Amino acid sequence: MKLLRVGEKGKEKPALLEKNGKVRDISSYIPDLSPKYLNFKTISILKNIDKEKLPEISKINRIGSCISSPGKFIGIGLNYSDHAAETGAKPPSEPIVFMKATSSINGPNDDVVMEKNSKKLDWEVEVAFVIGKEAKFISEDEAPQYIFGYCMVNDISEREWQIEKMGQWVKGKSADTFGPIGPYLVTKDEISDINNLNLSLDINKIRMQTGNTSKMIFNINYILSYLSKFMSLQPGDIVTTGTPPGVGMGKKPPIFLKPGDQMKLTVDNLGEQNSKVISR
């Protein structure tokens, strides 16, 4: 299933995208795609609904983030071998873990705000997984049992704040609008091979990033198992798994976002994002 949230910011309704392209309102079954309802019971309920009897949403003015109010928004850094090489970094021997503030979450096509003191705003197309039941100290083999589904993330990063200022990466990753998510939350049964998805990102119709999840240093099952040894993971938690080469910081000379720039992101089976950078 492809699940999404449609409507004005703060007034989104949960919906289901059918294979024929119709969008159906599922708010009579679950009020939102929030941690309380992102579990395998919900998947079972929705699979058994007569979709034809659900109200169709014929006019969609906005798609919101495909998850609301997650408890955690976790990032994995330098997780593609070719991206690590372009930044001059040594490939990590263990996953690099950072947090993004949940207040950074944005709709997939909403504007991305460049703050007044931002100088090095960058892009990162990524695949994220979403937790479907509490995970603690689980093995790599057990990991798929805990994954609700997958979605696309643009891990917007302010490189000066992330790298040149003291402290952790979180402050370069967490400004409002720095976390476009969606358009869809795709249940794992719809993805035949999560380790072979193509990713791309264009800036102003020029291709910047091209990659495939097969280039991940640490695959998704390993990441989930690894994280569960340091913290419990709850339903609705988002873990975004790193980006392929082609980020602005890695260009020679570096290229950074500016107001007016248009970003287009695509990932196989996870949809497309289109957002514009605006100034504060």
For each residue, the residues with C-beta under 8 A, 3 or more apart:
1: 16 17 43 46 47 186 187 190
2: 16 17 184 185 186 187 190 271
3: 14 15 16 17 26 33 46 66 149 184 185 186 187
4: 14 15 16 17 23 33 63 64 66 182 183 184 185
5: 12 13 14 15 32 33 63 64 65 66 68 182
6: 12 13 15 23 57 60 62 63 64
7: 11 12 13 61 62 64
8: 11 12 61 62
9: 12 62 64 107 110
10:
11: 7 8
12: 5 6 7 8 9 32 64 68
13: 5 6 7 25 27 57
14: 3 4 5 25 26 27 30 31 32 33
15: 3 4 5 6 23 24 25 26 27 57
16: 1 2 3 4 23 24 26 46 51 54
17: 1 2 3 4 21 22 23 24 184
18: 21 22 23 24 51
19:
20:
21: 17 18
22: 17 18 56
23: 4 6 15 16 17 18 56 57 60
24: 15 16 17 18 51 54 55 56 57
25: 13 14 15 28 54 55 56 57
26: 3 14 15 16 29 30 46 49 54
27: 13 14 15 30 31 32
28: 25 54
29: 26 45 46 49
30: 14 26 27 33 37 42 45 46
31: 14 27 34 37
32: 5 12 14 27 37 68
33: 3 4 5 14 30 37 38 66 67 68 185
34: 31 37 38 67 68 69 236
35: 38 69 70 71 234 235 236 237
36: 235 236
37: 30 31 32 33 34 42
38: 33 34 35 42 67 130 131 132 148 185 235 236
39: 42 43 132 133 148 235
40: 43 44 132 133 148
41: 44 45
42: 30 37 38 39 45 46
43: 1 39 40 46 47 132 148 187
44: 40 41 47 48
45: 29 30 41 42 48 49
46: 1 3 16 26 29 30 42 43 49
47: 1 43 44
48: 44 45
49: 26 29 45 46 53 54
50: 53 54
51: 16 18 24 54
52:
53: 49 50
54: 16 24 25 26 28 49 50 51
55: 24 25
56: 22 23 24 25
57: 6 13 15 23 24 25 60
58:
59:
60: 6 23 57 63
61: 7 8
62: 6 7 8 9 107 109 110
63: 4 5 6 60 107 108 109 182 183
64: 4 5 6 7 9 12 68 107 182
65: 5 68 105 106 107 108 179 180 181 182
66: 3 4 5 33 108 151 181 182 183 184 185
67: 33 34 38 70 105 130 151 181 185 236 238
68: 5 12 32 33 34 64 65
69: 34 35 102 236
70: 35 67 73 102 105 236 237 238
71: 35 102 234 236 237
72: 99 102 231 233 234 237 238
73: 70 99 100 101 102 104 105 179 237 238 240
74: 97 98 99 100 227 237 238 239 240
75: 97 98 99 100 155 169 173 239 240 242
76: 79 95 96 97 218 223 239 240 241 242
77: 92 96 97 98 169 242
78: 83 84 87 89 91 92 96 217 242
79: 76 83 92 95 96 216 217 218 223 241 242 243
80: 83 84 211 215 216 217 242 243 244 245
81: 84 85 91 215 217
82: 85 86 211 215 244 245
83: 78 79 80 86 87 211 242 243 244 245 246 247 250
84: 78 80 81 87 89 90 91 92 217
85: 81 82 88 89 91 245
86: 82 83 245 246 247 250
87: 78 83 84 247 249 250
88: 85
89: 78 84 85 92
90: 84
91: 78 81 84 85 217
92: 77 78 79 84 89 95 96 217
93:
94: 226
95: 76 79 92 218 222 223 226 227
96: 76 77 78 79 92
97: 74 75 76 77 227 230
98: 74 75 77 168 169 170 173
99: 72 73 74 75 170 173 174
100: 73 74 75 104 155 170 173 174 178 179 240
101: 73 104 170 173 174
102: 69 70 71 72 73 105
103: 174 176
104: 73 100 101 156 173 174 175 176 177 178 179
105: 65 67 70 73 102 179 181
106: 65 110 112 176 177 178 179 180 181 275
107: 9 62 63 64 65 110 180 181 182
108: 63 65 66 152 180 181 182 183 271 272 273 274 275
109: 62 63 180 183 273 274 275
110: 9 62 106 107 177 180 275
111: 177 275 276 277 278
112: 106 154 156 177 178 180 257 263 275 276 277 278
113: 175 176 177 277 278 279 280
114: 118 121 257 258 259 277 278 279 280
115: 118 158 175 280
116: 279 280
117:
118: 114 115 121 158 160 161 175
119: 158 160 256
120: 158 159 160 248 249 254 256
121: 114 118 156 157 158 159 248 256 257 258 277
122: 156 157 158 159 247 248 249 256 257
123: 154 156 157 201 203 208 209 247 248 257 263
124: 154 155 156 157 201 209 243 247
125: 152 154 199 200 201 209 211 243 244 265 266 267
126: 152 153 154 155 199 240 241 242 243
127: 150 151 152 153 194 197 199 213 220 240 241 267 270
128: 150 151 152 153 181 238 239 240 241
129: 147 149 150 194 220 223 224 238 239 241
130: 38 67 147 148 149 150 151 185 236 237 238 239
131: 38 134 135 146 147 148 224 233 234 235 236 237 239
132: 38 39 40 43 146 147 148 149 235
133: 39 40 145 146 235
134: 131 232 233 234 235
135: 131 138 143 146 224 227 228 232 233
136: 228 232 233
137: 228 229
138: 135 142 143 146 224 225 228
139: 142 143 225
140: 143 221 222 224 225
141: 221
142: 138 139 145 146 225
143: 135 138 139 140 146 147 220 221 222 224 225
144: 147 188 221
145: 133 142
146: 131 132 133 135 138 142 143 224 233
147: 129 130 131 132 143 144 150 188 220 224
148: 38 39 40 43 130 131 132 185 187 188 235
149: 3 129 130 132 185 186 187 188 190
150: 127 128 129 130 147 185 186 188 191 194 270
151: 66 67 127 128 130 181 182 184 185 186 238 270
152: 108 125 126 127 128 181 182 183 265 267 270 271 273
153: 126 127 128 179 180 181 238 240
154: 112 123 124 125 126 179 180 201 263 265 273 275
155: 75 100 124 126 173 178 179 240 243
156: 104 112 121 122 123 124 173 175 177 178 179 180
157: 121 122 123 124 162 172 173 178 247
158: 115 118 119 120 121 122 161 162 172 173 175 178
159: 120 121 122 162 163 164 172 248 249 256
160: 118 119 120 163 164 165 172
161: 118 158 164 165 171 172
162: 157 158 159 165 169 171 172 173
163: 159 160 169 172
164: 159 160 161
165: 160 161 162 171 172
166:
167: 170 171
168: 98 171
169: 75 77 98 162 163 172 173
170: 98 99 100 101 167 173 174
171: 161 162 165 167 168 174
172: 157 158 159 160 161 162 163 165 169
173: 75 98 99 100 101 104 155 156 157 158 162 169 170 178
174: 99 100 101 103 104 170 171 178
175: 104 113 115 118 156 158 178
176: 103 104 106 113
177: 104 106 110 111 112 113 156 180
178: 100 104 106 112 155 156 157 158 173 174 175
179: 65 73 100 104 105 106 153 154 155 156
180: 65 106 107 108 109 110 112 153 154 156 177 273 275
181: 65 66 67 105 106 107 108 128 151 152 153 238
182: 4 5 63 64 65 66 107 108 151 152 185 271 273
183: 4 63 66 108 109 152 271 272 273
184: 2 3 4 17 66 151 270 271
185: 2 3 4 33 38 66 67 130 148 149 150 151 182
186: 1 2 3 149 150 151 190 191 269 270
187: 1 2 3 43 148 149 190
188: 144 147 148 149 150 191 194
189:
190: 1 2 149 186 187 269
191: 150 186 188 194 197 269
192:
193: 196 197
194: 127 129 150 188 191 197 213 220
195: 213 214 216 219 220
196: 193 212 213 214
197: 127 191 193 194 212 213 267 268 269 270
198: 210 211 212 266 267 268
199: 125 126 127 209 210 211 212 213 243 244 265 266 267 268
200: 125 207 209 210 211 265 266 267
201: 123 124 125 154 207 208 209 246 263 264 265 266
202: 205 206 207 208 263 264 265
203: 123 206 208 255 257 261 262 263
204: 261 262
205: 202 262 264
206: 202 203
207: 200 201 202 210 246
208: 123 201 202 203 246 247 248
209: 123 124 125 199 200 201 243 244 245 246 247
210: 198 199 200 207 244 245 246
211: 80 82 83 125 198 199 200 215 243 244 245 246
212: 196 197 198 199 215 244
213: 127 194 195 196 197 199 216 241
214: 195 196
215: 80 81 82 211 212 244
216: 79 80 195 213 219 220 241 242
217: 78 79 80 81 84 91 92 242
218: 76 79 95 222 223 226
219: 195 216 222 223
220: 127 129 143 147 194 195 216 223 224 241
221: 140 141 143 144 224 225
222: 95 140 143 218 219 225 226
223: 76 79 95 129 218 219 220 226 227 239 241
224: 129 131 135 138 140 143 146 147 220 221 227 228 233 239
225: 138 139 140 142 143 221 222 228 229
226: 94 95 218 222 223 229 230
227: 74 95 97 135 223 224 230 231 233 239
228: 135 136 137 138 224 225 231 232 233
229: 137 225 226
230: 97 226 227
231: 72 227 228
232: 134 135 136 228
233: 72 131 134 135 136 146 224 227 228 237 239
234: 35 71 72 131 134 237
235: 35 36 38 39 131 132 133 134 148
236: 34 35 36 38 67 69 70 71 130 131
237: 35 70 71 72 73 74 130 131 233 234
238: 67 70 72 73 74 128 129 130 151 153 181
239: 74 75 76 128 129 130 131 223 224 227 233
240: 73 74 75 76 100 126 127 128 153 155
241: 76 79 126 127 128 129 213 216 220 223
242: 75 76 77 78 79 80 83 126 216 217
243: 79 80 83 124 125 126 155 199 209 211 247
244: 80 82 83 125 199 209 210 211 212 215
245: 80 82 83 85 86 209 210 211 250
246: 83 86 201 207 208 209 210 211 250
247: 83 86 87 122 123 124 157 208 209 243 250 251
248: 120 121 122 123 159 208 251 254 255 256 257
249: 87 120 122 159 254 256
250: 83 86 87 245 246 247 254
251: 247 248 254 255
252:
253:
254: 120 248 249 250 251
255: 203 248 251
256: 119 120 121 122 159 248 249
257: 112 114 121 122 123 203 248 261 263 277
258: 114 121 261 277
259: 114 277 278 279
260: 276 277 278
261: 203 204 257 258 276 277
262: 203 204 205 274 275 276 277
263: 112 123 154 201 202 203 257 273 274 275 276 277
264: 201 202 205 272 273 274
265: 125 152 154 199 200 201 202 272 273 274
266: 125 198 199 200 201 271 272 273
267: 125 127 152 197 198 199 200 270 271
268: 197 198 199
269: 186 190 191 197
270: 127 150 151 152 184 186 197 267
271: 2 108 152 182 183 184 266 267
272: 108 183 264 265 266
273: 108 109 152 154 180 182 183 263 264 265 266
274: 108 109 262 263 264 265
275: 106 108 109 110 111 112 154 180 262 263
276: 111 112 260 261 262 263
277: 111 112 113 114 121 257 258 259 260 261 262 263
278: 111 112 113 114 259 260
279: 113 114 116 259
280: 113 114 115 116
